Amino acid sequence: MGLRSCSAGRIYRTSQERLRLASHEGASLSAPATRAKCLIDKLDLTPPIDIEELIHSKAELQWDEWPYECDAVTFLDRARPLVVAHSGRPETRKRFTLGHELGHIELAWHTNTIECSPEFTNIEMAGNSIEIATLEREANVFASHLLIPPAWLKPATSGVAHFNEAQAKDVLTHLATAEVSATAGLIALARTMLPGHAFFIGSSFSLSPGTPWPGERPLSPSARRKYLSKAHSVIEIEHQGVRVTWAQVYSPVEAPQLADHDTRTSTQVLKEITARAMNEYDSHSIIQSVSGVVGGVTKDIDRGWTAESIAAVVSQRISQNRKLAPLATDPEFGVFVVKKSAEVVSKRAQRAVVKNDS
């Protein structure tokens, strides 16, 4: 990403200029994440990020205390923006608030005076107008990507489908160095992980992309218990003074013993399985459907997919698919999954070599 794109969205804009930019850039939450990454790359930032120093470089900052829910107010229609922040909040919350306010400053379509409570729930946010709720979500995304950069988290999580308790503690210890609240940190952590990870603090939860949804927020105790009862493993762990429940939803696939002379491709194995388990269906249609499942699961290559992790998620998805579920009952289904997962990883490794050589 070039320096020019990092410089987009300067803070000294009139309301009309900001609103014009919003029509082009404000529709997607990728823009706040991109802007945060630009700052991280340009300034070579690493957690714990000195967010107060960053605010001072962009705006005037005043601390005050008041009896209202509002965490901060940002005044944007000035020669130099002014941020007035609540001094009575917990330190980790104040840090996220400043990151949130910096988002309002850095995202060029955010205008006028904005009153913020960055830790509002989705239900509380829904009570605001669509415009305000969108601005608040964008500022939250910016703050999350700035204070807990995905690139900083990925070395601890990339390619790992299942964590034991010691590994889980190491990941959360690393996360704590970002000095944000446990809730904000787990939202960021889940974003970088492979499918199948769910984090619970009381009735709130965060899920890695592609993980089954446990229910409506705030989650009831009975819904939480039901969800956890179906998980492959559950780790209870103390993190930043709160109790976190880390559920790993998908079960690992036990690799079958493949015969040395078995040179069949995964597609050949799948054709044989289809003929036995689903002879009323056209095999070509089934193969296309399965390929769609595999491709949909693994399309985000930045998550560091391994053969083990692909096998775990693909097995779960196929067994839960009403049309494809009979495939999972065949004795050779594990052979197919293991072969297919290995082929995906091998092909991606070959493409990476070609790309690096070109």
C-alpha positions in Angstrom: 0.0 0.0 0.0 1.5 3.3 -1.1 2.0 6.4 1.1 -0.4 8.3 -1.1 -3.3 5.9 -0.2 -2.3 6.2 3.5 -2.7 9.9 3.3 -6.2 9.8 2.0 -8.9 11.3 4.3 -7.1 14.3 5.9 -8.6 15.8 9.1 -9.0 19.4 7.9 -12.2 19.2 5.8 -15.4 21.1 5.6 -18.7 19.3 6.3 -19.5 19.3 2.5 -16.1 17.7 1.7 -16.6 15.0 4.3 -20.1 14.2 3.2 -18.9 13.9 -0.4 -16.2 11.4 0.6 -18.8 9.5 2.6 -20.8 8.7 -0.5 -17.7 7.0 -2.0 -16.0 5.5 1.0 -18.4 5.2 3.9 -20.4 2.3 2.8 -17.9 -0.4 3.7 -16.3 -1.2 7.0 -13.1 -2.1 5.1 -12.2 1.6 4.8 -11.7 2.1 8.6 -9.6 -1.0 8.8 -7.5 0.1 5.9 -7.0 3.6 7.4 -5.9 2.1 10.7 -3.4 -0.2 8.9 -2.0 2.8 7.0 -1.2 4.5 10.3 0.3 1.4 11.8 2.5 0.9 8.7 3.5 4.6 8.3 4.3 5.1 12.0 5.7 1.6 12.6 3.3 1.1 15.5 3.1 -2.0 17.7 1.0 -2.7 20.8 0.7 -1.3 23.4 0.1 1.8 21.1 0.5 5.2 22.7 -3.0 6.3 21.7 -2.9 9.5 23.7 0.2 10.7 21.9 -1.5 9.9 18.6 -4.5 11.9 19.6 -2.3 14.9 20.6 -0.7 14.8 17.1 -4.1 15.1 15.5 -6.3 17.1 17.8 -6.7 19.0 21.1 -7.5 16.6 24.0 -9.2 17.5 27.2 -10.2 15.3 30.1 -13.4 15.9 32.1 -15.9 14.0 34.2 -19.7 14.1 33.9 -22.7 12.0 35.0 -23.7 11.0 31.5 -23.3 7.7 29.5 -21.3 9.5 26.9 -17.6 8.5 26.9 -16.3 11.4 24.7 -17.3 14.2 22.5 -15.4 15.1 19.3 -15.7 18.5 17.7 -14.7 18.1 14.0 -15.7 21.4 12.4 -12.7 23.4 13.7 -9.3 24.2 12.4 -8.0 21.6 14.7 -10.4 18.9 16.1 -11.2 18.9 19.8 -11.7 15.7 21.8 -13.2 15.9 25.3 -13.0 12.5 27.0 -14.5 11.2 30.3 -11.8 10.9 32.8 -13.7 8.5 35.1 -13.7 5.4 32.9 -11.4 2.4 33.4 -8.0 2.8 31.7 -8.6 0.1 29.1 -11.9 1.7 28.2 -10.4 5.2 27.9 -7.7 3.8 25.6 -10.4 2.3 23.3 -12.4 5.6 23.5 -9.4 7.6 22.3 -8.9 5.1 19.5 -12.6 5.5 18.6 -12.3 9.3 18.6 -9.2 9.2 16.5 -11.3 7.1 14.0 -13.8 10.0 13.8 -10.9 12.4 13.0 -9.1 10.1 10.5 -12.2 9.1 8.5 -12.8 12.1 6.4 -16.6 11.7 6.0 -17.2 11.9 9.8 -18.6 15.4 10.4 -19.7 18.0 12.9 -20.0 17.1 16.7 -20.1 13.4 17.6 -21.0 12.1 21.1 -19.6 8.6 21.6 -20.0 5.6 23.9 -17.8 3.1 22.1 -18.8 0.2 24.3 -22.5 0.4 23.5 -24.0 -3.0 22.6 -25.5 -3.7 19.3 -29.0 -3.4 20.8 -28.2 0.0 22.2 -26.6 1.1 19.0 -29.8 0.1 17.1 -31.7 2.8 19.0 -29.6 5.5 17.2 -30.2 6.7 13.7 -28.7 4.6 10.9 -26.3 7.4 10.1 -25.0 7.7 13.7 -24.9 3.9 14.2 -22.8 3.6 11.0 -20.4 6.3 12.1 -20.0 4.6 15.5 -19.4 1.2 14.0 -16.8 2.6 11.7 -15.0 4.3 14.5 -15.1 1.1 16.5 -13.6 -0.9 13.6 -10.8 1.7 13.2 -10.0 1.6 17.0 -10.0 -2.2 17.0 -7.7 -2.5 14.0 -5.4 0.2 15.3 -5.0 -0.9 18.9 -5.0 -4.7 18.2 -3.6 -4.9 14.7 -4.5 -8.2 12.9 -0.9 -8.6 11.6 0.3 -8.4 15.2 -2.2 -11.2 16.3 -1.8 -13.5 13.4 1.6 -15.1 14.3 0.0 -16.4 17.5 -3.2 -17.8 15.8 -2.5 -18.4 12.1 -3.0 -21.9 10.9 -4.0 -23.3 14.4 -7.4 -25.1 14.3 -7.3 -26.3 18.0 -5.6 -24.9 21.0 -4.8 -26.7 24.3 -5.1 -24.8 27.6 -1.4 -23.8 27.6 -1.6 -22.5 24.1 -4.8 -20.6 24.9 -3.1 -19.0 27.9 -0.2 -17.9 25.8 -2.5 -16.3 23.2 -4.5 -14.4 25.8 -1.3 -13.2 27.5 -0.1 -11.9 24.2 -3.5 -10.2 23.6 -3.4 -8.5 27.1 -0.3 -6.5 26.1 -2.5 -4.5 23.8 -4.0 -2.9 26.9 -7.6 -2.9 25.8 -10.6 -4.4 27.6 -11.1 -8.2 27.6 -14.2 -7.8 25.5 -12.6 -5.5 22.9 -9.5 -7.8 22.7 -11.6 -11.0 22.2 -13.5 -9.3 19.3 -10.2 -8.6 17.6 -8.8 -12.0 18.4 -11.8 -13.8 17.0 -11.5 -11.8 13.7 -8.1 -13.3 12.9 -8.8 -17.0 13.8 -9.9 -20.0 11.7 -13.6 -21.0 11.9 -14.8 -22.8 15.0 -13.8 -20.6 17.9 -16.3 -18.9 20.2 -15.4 -16.6 23.2 -17.9 -15.9 26.0 -17.9 -13.4 28.8 -21.1 -13.7 30.6 -23.9 -13.1 28.1 -21.7 -11.5 25.5 -19.8 -13.5 22.8 -17.4 -13.1 19.9 -17.0 -15.6 17.1 -14.4 -16.3 14.5 -15.7 -16.0 10.9 -17.5 -19.1 9.8 -18.4 -20.2 13.4 -22.0 -21.3 14.1 -24.1 -18.6 15.7 -25.2 -19.3 19.4 -28.3 -17.1 19.5 -29.4 -13.6 20.0 -27.5 -11.1 22.1 -27.5 -10.9 25.1 -27.3 -14.7 25.2 -29.4 -16.4 27.7 -27.8 -18.9 30.1 -29.8 -21.8 28.6 -28.7 -20.9 25.1 -25.1 -20.7 26.2 -25.2 -24.1 27.9 -26.8 -25.7 24.9 -24.2 -24.3 22.6 -21.3 -25.3 24.8 -22.6 -28.8 25.2 -22.1 -29.4 21.5 -18.6 -28.0 21.3 -15.6 -30.2 20.8 -13.8 -28.7 23.7 -14.3 -25.9 26.2 -11.6 -24.0 28.0 -12.3 -21.9 31.1 -9.6 -19.3 31.6 -9.0 -16.1 33.6 -8.1 -13.1 31.4 -7.6 -9.5 32.5 -9.7 -10.1 35.7 -12.7 -11.8 34.0 -13.6 -15.4 33.3 -13.5 -16.3 29.6 -15.0 -19.4 28.1 -13.3 -20.4 25.0 -15.3 -23.0 23.0 -13.7 -24.9 20.1 -16.7 -26.0 18.1 -15.3 -28.2 15.3 -13.9 -31.6 16.0 -10.5 -32.6 14.5 -10.7 -35.3 11.8 -8.9 -38.5 12.6 -6.7 -39.1 9.6 -7.3 -42.6 8.2 -4.4 -44.9 7.4 -3.9 -44.4 3.7 -2.5 -47.3 1.7 0.8 -46.6 0.0 -0.7 -47.8 -3.3 -3.8 -45.5 -3.0 -3.0 -43.0 -5.7 -6.6 -41.8 -6.2 -7.3 -38.1 -6.2 -9.9 -36.7 -3.8 -12.3 -36.2 -6.8 -12.0 -39.9 -7.6 -12.7 -40.9 -4.0 -15.7 -38.5 -3.9 -17.1 -40.0 -7.1 -17.0 -43.5 -5.5 -18.5 -42.2 -2.2 -21.3 -40.5 -4.2 -22.1 -43.6 -6.1 -22.5 -45.6 -2.9 -24.2 -43.0 -0.6 -26.1 -40.8 -3.0 -26.8 -42.8 -6.2 -30.0 -40.9 -6.8 -27.9 -37.7 -7.4 -25.8 -36.7 -10.4 -22.2 -37.1 -9.3 -21.1 -34.0 -11.2 -23.7 -31.9 -9.2 -22.5 -33.3 -5.9 -18.8 -32.7 -6.7 -19.6 -29.1 -7.7 -21.5 -28.6 -4.4 -18.7 -30.1 -2.3 -16.1 -27.9 -4.2 -18.3 -24.9 -3.4 -18.2 -25.8 0.3 -14.4 -26.2 0.3 -13.9 -23.0 -1.6 -16.3 -21.0 0.5 -14.6 -22.3 3.7 -11.0 -21.6 2.7 -11.4 -18.4 0.5 -9.7 -16.2 3.1 -6.1 -17.5 2.6 -4.7 -15.0 5.1 -6.0 -17.2 7.9 -3.2 -19.7 7.4 -5.2 -22.7 6.5 -3.5 -26.1 7.3 -4.7 -29.5 6.0 -5.9 -30.3 9.6 -7.9 -27.1 9.9 -9.5 -27.5 6.4 -10.4 -31.1 7.2 -12.1 -30.2 10.5 -14.2 -27.4 9.1 -15.1 -29.1 5.8 -16.2 -32.3 7.6 -18.5 -30.3 9.8 -20.0 -28.2 7.0 -20.7 -31.3 4.8 -22.2 -33.3 7.7 -24.5 -30.4 8.5 -25.6 -29.8 4.9 -29.0 -31.4 4.3 -28.1 -32.4 0.7 -24.5 -33.5 1.3 -24.8 -35.1 4.8 -25.1 -38.7 3.5 -21.5 -38.4 2.2 -20.3 -38.1 5.8 -21.7 -41.6 6.6 -19.5 -43.4 4.1 -16.5 -45.3 5.5 -14.2 -43.5 3.0 -15.4 -40.0 3.8 -12.4 -39.4 6.0 -10.1 -40.5 3.1 -11.7 -37.9 0.9 -11.5 -35.1 3.4 -7.8 -35.8 4.2 -6.9 -36.1 0.5 -8.9 -32.9 -0.5 -7.4 -30.9 2.4 -3.8 -31.9 1.4 -4.5 -31.0 -2.2 -5.7 -27.5 -1.3 -2.7 -26.9 0.8 -0.3 -28.2 -1.9 -1.9 -26.2 -4.7 -1.6 -23.0 -2.6 2.0 -23.7 -1.8 2.8 -24.2 -5.4 1.0 -20.9 -6.4 3.0 -19.1 -3.7 6.3 -20.4 -5.1 5.3 -19.3 -8.6 4.3 -15.9 -7.3 7.6 -15.4 -5.5 9.6 -16.5 -8.5 7.8 -14.2 -10.9 
